[in-house]
Amino acid sequence: MGSDRPAVTVLGTGSMGSALAAVLMERGHETTVWNRSAQRARPLVERGARLAATPEEAVAASPLVIACVLDYAALHAVLDPVVGALADRVLVNLTSGSPEQAHEAAAWARSHAADYLDGAIMTTPPGVGSPEMMFLYSGSQAAFEAHRPTLASLGDPLFLGSDPGLASLYDAALLGLMWSTMTGWLHGTALVGAEKTPATDFTPVAIRWLTAVAGFLTTYAPQVDAGRYPGDDATVDVQIAAIDHLLHAAAARGIDNALPELLKSAMERTSAAGHGSDSYASVIEVLRHAPGGASA
């Protein structure tokens, strides 16, 4: 292999781990794989991967070790018994977890002389390898820069900062955005579908609208950072009046209104807090303070 295609080890060959290993092989990296059930790794071996018999052998095979296992308990079950082999290696942990778990894993890796990058994969297995798909990383910037070309094989690598918990935090925030957006789209699809409009007709219009919504986010982000919300486009009170039209239309057609009722409740609490004449961005003021709980 050429010097610009370093060897890589992938621990875990489930659906996502297998996709990672397959793309690395396609891009010319000598790839070693290990899985608790060796049979799961067999299709990769048939395509040219090297199957390690043990986690220790897998870690020793490459300067870059990518872990993609079920959870942090599984990660430690695999690596704790062979932690000595991690010395002078870079561990890229693509196992889903919390920011707190990422902090603990980074400290654990440093204590064993390994560099650590925490990561989040912002796609499903079929998207691995696409330059359009984001892979988020945080932790050791030196490790990220050293292995950026390899990480770029998997998708667009975005380094968020030296705090190892940032990738997990962004992952959670972005998944929340995804679920909220998709559920809003499904609610709208159900609404127009009540009048026999196919989802395939509604969706191109919805996607075009989301482009405009992205512009609203760009406008509101500086307001959020400054804590000032000039209501020179549309105020919270105007939005409360507007959402009543959605609630009425959906209720008249038997559509579940739990989502818009939740949104209206947040708007009303924002207005009651004195932001009725401010922009919609001011809703963040009530989101930052859970009702009946301590402020964040």
N, C-alpha and C positions, 0 to 999 in steps of 0.2 A: 504494500500500500504506500501511497505517497505520504510525505511528511505532513501535508495539509489535510490528511484524512486520518486522524488519530483513532486508535481502537477505542471502542465503547462497550461497556457492560450494561445490560438491562436486567434488573431484578424484577421478576413478575411478568408473566406472559398471559395475562388475561386479555380481554378485548383491546384495552388501551395499550397495555405493555407490548402486545404483539404488533399493534400498529406502529408504535415507536420504533421497535426493532426492525420491522420490515422497511420503514423509510430510511433508517440509518444504513441498512445494507444496500438499498437502492442507490444511495448517494455515495457509496464506495467505502464506507467504514467497516473495518473488521469488527464484527459484533459478536460478543459472547452473551449468552442468555442463561438464566437460571429460573426455575419455577419449582415450587414445592411438589407439584405433580409434573414430572418430566414429560409425560405424554402430551401435556398442553403446549409444550415447546416444540414438539416434533415437526409441525408444519414449517416452523422457522428454520429448523436444522436442515430440512429437505431443501430449503432455498439458500442455504449457505451459512447459516449461523453456527457458531460453535457452542455446544451444550456443555456447561460446567456441571460437574457432578455434585459440587457442594457450593454454598454461598462463599466460603473462603476462596475457593478456586476461581469463582466468578469475579470477586472483588480484586483479586491479585492479577487478573488478566488485563486490566485496562486502567489508564490514569483517570478516566472519567466513568463514574458509576451512576447510572440513572435508576432510581427506585420508583416503581409504580405498583404498589401493593394495596390491599384492601383498606388498611387503616394504620395508624401509628403503632398500635399493639402488634400488628403483623410485621411492621418495619423493624421494631426492636426484637421481635422473636427471630427474625432472620439475621440481623446484624450484631446483636449483642454478643452472641457466642464467638464471633469472628472479628471483633472490633479492632484487634491489632492489625488486621490486614488493611484497614482504612488509612493508615498513616501515609501522608504525602499524596493522598488522592483527593479528588473533588467528588463530593456526593451531591448529586442533584436530586432532590426529593420531590417527586411529582405526585406523592400520595396526598389525597384530600384530607384536610384537617383544619384546626383552628389556628389563629395567630399565636395563641399561647403555646400550643403544641409545637409550632414552628420555632419559637424562641427556645424552648427546651431542647429540641433536636439540634439547633445550631450550637448551643452551649455544649451539648453532649459530643457533637462532632469535633468541635475545637479541642475538647479535653482529650481527644484521641488523635490529635495532630492531622485532622482532615479539614479541608475547606468545605464550606456548606452553602448551597443555594437551595432555597425553597422555591417551589414553582406551582403554577396553576395552569391547567390546560383548558383554554377557552374554546373548545370544540368537542365534537364526538369523534370516535375513531376514524370514520371515513374522511374527516377533514385534516387529519395529521399529514403534514408534508406540504400543505397549501400555504403559500406566502401571505394569503389573506387572513389566515387564522392566527390569533394572538396566543402566545405563550408568555405568561407573566413570571418574572423572577425577582427575588429579593434576597439579600444576604451579602455574600462576599463579592464585591465588585471586581476584584482581581480575578477571581474564578470565572465570573461572567465574561469579562473581556478576553480571558485566555481561551475560552471555549465557545465564544460567540459564533464562529463559523459552523461548528457542529450543531449548536442549538438552533441555528437558523435553518438547518435541514428539516427540522420538525415543524416550523412555522415561524411567524414573525416574533422574534424575541424582544420583549420589552422589560428593561431593568427599572424597577420602581424605587430602589434605594437600598441602603445598607441594613435597615431594620428587617430582620428575616421574617417578621410577621406580615409584612405588607402584601405579599402575593396572596396569602390566604384571606386577608381582609378585603382586598379588591375582588377576589373571587366571590366571596359572600355577597358583597355589594352589587356586583355585576349580575350574579344569578338572581338577586332580588329584582333588579331592573328587568331582566329577561322574563321572569315569571309574571311580573306586573304587566309588562307590555303584552305578552302572549295572552294573558287572561283578559286584558282589555280588548284585544283583537277578537278573542272568542266571544266575549259579551256582545261586541258590535256585530260580529258575524251572526250570532243567534238573533239579534234584533232585526237586522235586514232580512235574515233568512225566514223570519216569521211572515214576510211579505213575498216569499218564494224567490228571493235573490240568492243565487248560488255564491258560495264562498269564493269561488274562482273569479266571480265578477267583482265582488266587494274588495278583495285583497289588493289588487293593483292600486285602487284608490286609497286604501289604507296605507300602503307603503309610500305613496306620494305624500300623504299627510304626515307620516313619520319624518320625512325629510324636512318639512316645515317645523315640526316639533323639535328636531335636532337644533334648528336655529334658535328656538326659544331657550333651550338649555345653554347655548353659548352666550345668549344675552343675560341669562339669570345667574350664571356662575360668578361673575364679578360682584353681583349684588350680594350673593351668599357670603363671599369672602369678606366683603366690607360691612355686612350686617345692616345694609340700607337698601330698601326695596321700593324705589319710586314706582308708583302705580300709574305710569304714563302710557301703558299699553292696554292692560285689562286688570281691574282690581279683583281682590278676593271676593268682595260682595257681588261683583258682576258674575264671577264664576259660580257662586252659590245659586244665583238666579238661573244661570244657564244649565246647571246640572239637574235642576228640577224638571227641565224638559226631557232629559234623558230618562229620569226616573219615571215620569209619567208615560212616556212612549213604551218603555220596557214593561212596566206593570200592566199596561193595557193589552200587551201581547203575551202575557204570562211568562216573561223572562225573569229569571232570578236577579234580584237587585242588590245582593250582598256587597258586591264590589263598589258600585257607585254610592251606596249608602255609607260605606266606610270612607270613601273619598269626601263626601259631603260633610260627614262628621268632623274630619280633619279641617276642612275649610271653615266650618262654623266655630270650632275651637280657636282657629287662627283669628277670625273676625272678633270673637269675644275677648281675645287677648290684645285687641287694639290695632289689628292689622287689616281691618276691612277695606281701607282705602289704599293698601299697599299691593304690590304685585304678587302673583302666585308664589314667587320664590319665598315669600315670608312664611309659608306653611312650614318651612324647615324649623322655625322657632318652636312650634308645638311638637314636631317630630323629635327634637333634641331632648325633650323632657317628657318622659312617660307619665301618663296620668297616675297620680297616687304614688309615684316612685321617686327615687332620688334623681337629680339632674345628672346628665352624662358629663 
